[in-house]
Amino acid sequence: MPANVYFDLTREFNEGGPIAALASGQAVVHYRVAIMSKDGDWVIREAPEACTRVLDVLAAYGASYRPGAPLDVRWLAGGWSSHFEFQDEKRRRVRCDFFSRPPRVARAALDTLYTSADDPFLVIDLESLIRMKRTQRAKDYAVIGELATRLPPEREILVTTDPDRLVALAPLHGAGVDREAVRAALAGERDAVVVALAREQDRQQQEDRKRLDAYAAAAEPYLRELGRWSIEERRLPHAHRRAIELAEQLLPTRVTPPEDPDADAQ
């Protein structure tokens, strides 16, 4: 199997201790639900030394910033993300994104990510990944259904997006589950299961859109100045310092997006 640059980067980030867990599309690849994903995403430990380690690794590859928040705990703690890009030895584009507060994931789940010092290949857990995939993109909900099959059935029924799996699971595992689609499955009404899942998906898509819109509005003045400065063309150490200078002037560390009802429903 060809080497996966994002898997290799994960090991490299964590060589000195666990600081970055592979997430999003590449985590889906790890769980064998997809065969490829074009970008890399990591949940980074919210600590200055973790940011320094990642920046040092990326600088060694000649990476540059893409428009986004600086990789600094002040903005990471506010839910922002940082974006980088470099070309590997085969001149393939490698895009790397980092965040410490993934949407819809409770803080308690994140605190367990960095407890293992044995294996440098860290990957976000299945249930957190499923919550992260509740995005605006319709295709992510089929991925959620596939990821859910890797869970024990009593957990799968809580998150699956597959109506046939709900119908199959409900008789044994549906009692007491507070989910409209599960109640419909218990009643033996498959059409109602499909409708309930569609409503649930639409709600989750709208919530994700509102959250991203709030961040986009808050970032507009900062991103405009980054564009004028052409941050993608600057060497990483200089670009990082300038990104922080601009962020301190123009980018709020905290944004107040709409309430996230899924974040604490673990």
Buried (B, 14 or more C-beta within 10 A) or exposed (E): EEEBBBBEBBBBBBEEEBBBBBBBBBBBBBBEBBEEBEBBBBBBBBBEEBBEBBBEBBBEBEBBBBBBBBBBBBBBEBBBBBBBBBEEEEEEEBBBBBBBBBBBBBEEBBEEBBEEEEEBEBBBBBBBBBBBBBBBEEEBBEBBBBBBEBBEBEBBBBBBBBBEBBBBBBEEBBEEBEBBBBBBBBEEBBEBBBBBBBEBBEEBBEBBEBBBEBBEEBBEEBBEBBEEBEBBEBEBEEBBEBBBEBBBEBBBBEBEBEEBEBBEEE
